[in-house]
Amino acid sequence: MSHSVDNIPHTGGTRYDSMYAKIPAVAVGLHDADWLAAELEKISL
């Protein structure tokens, strides 16, 4: 977490253990996260 309000996500360091399957993931900046949340509120899930 950061106090910064930019749109550059920070994923930290990532290491994988070859014994386990990789899990797809995404890093989203704050501005894009706010936009996505607003768009999701417009639709009925």
Secondary structure, DSSP 4 states (H G I P E B T S, - for coil): --S--SS----------TTS---------HHHHHHHHHHHHHS--
